[in-house]
Amino acid sequence: MTDDTIIDPKGLIREAYRIDGITASECRSVFFDWALSLPADHDSSAALKSLLIRYEDGAPDHPMTDVMRLGVSDMGPPRRRGGWRSRTRN
């Protein structure tokens, strides 16, 4: 299995599972922070799938599990969004 410091560098996902009564909204916020904490060159999709495999069986009804399931299902190939390269230079 992948090293925790690589797929959850700040332990945010791990800690979310330890918080009693955490809400779905709070889990979404933790998830966003987790995504921002990954190195830019890291495969976030693979990291998320590894985390889901790690936690899903032990906490299938936890709101963080639901958030991660949505994240996996919503992840598609990366798309480029605008920027200077999309414009022609004069």
N, C-alpha and C positions, 0 to 999 in steps of 0.2 A: 504494500500500500504506500501511497505517496506520503512524504514527510509533511507533518502538520504545518511547519513553518513556511512551507512553499504554498500550500493551498489555502491556508488561513493564517497569514503572517502575523496578525495582531490578536488572534484567538477570538475574533468577534463572533463567529458562528458558534464556536464551542460555548462561549459565555451566554449566548442567547438561549441555548438549550438548558442552561442552569438557572435561568431567571424564572421563578415561579410567577405565574399569572401574566407573562409577557403577552402583549396583544399583537394582532396581525399588523397593525400600523407600526408598532415599534419594531417588529421583525423586518418590515420593508425598509425602515430607516437603517437598521443594522446591515441589511443586505446591501444597500446602497453604499454604506461606509466600507463594507468588505470589498465590493467591486472596485472602489476607488483606491483601496490599499494594495491591490495587486500590482506588481511591476507591469509596465506597459507592454513588455515583450512576452508576458506570460499568457498561456492559453486559458482564458477565463472559463470557457465552456467546459474544458476537461477538468478544471479545478472544481467547478460547480457540480459536475456529475460525480466526482470523487466524494465530495462532501455529502451529497444526497445519498450515495451508497452507504457511506459511513453512518449517517444518522437516521435514515428513513425507517429501517426495521425496528429500531429501539424507540422511536417516537413518531409513529405514523400520523397521529392526530395533532402534532405540535404545529403552531402557526408558522414557525420557521420552515418546517418541512413543506408546508403548502406554498410558501413564498419561493423556496428553491425549486419545487416542482414547476411552478409557473415560469421561473427563470429558465429552466431547461427547455420547456416547451416553446418559449418565446424566442429563444436564441436561434438566429439564422446566421447565414454567412455575413461577415462584416460588410457594411456598405459605406462608400465614400459619400460625405455630405458637403457639397459646395466647396467654397474656398477659392483661393486665387488660381489654382490650377484649372478650374472649370471655365475660366474666362479667357478669351483671346486677348492678346496684347496688341496694342496699336503701335 
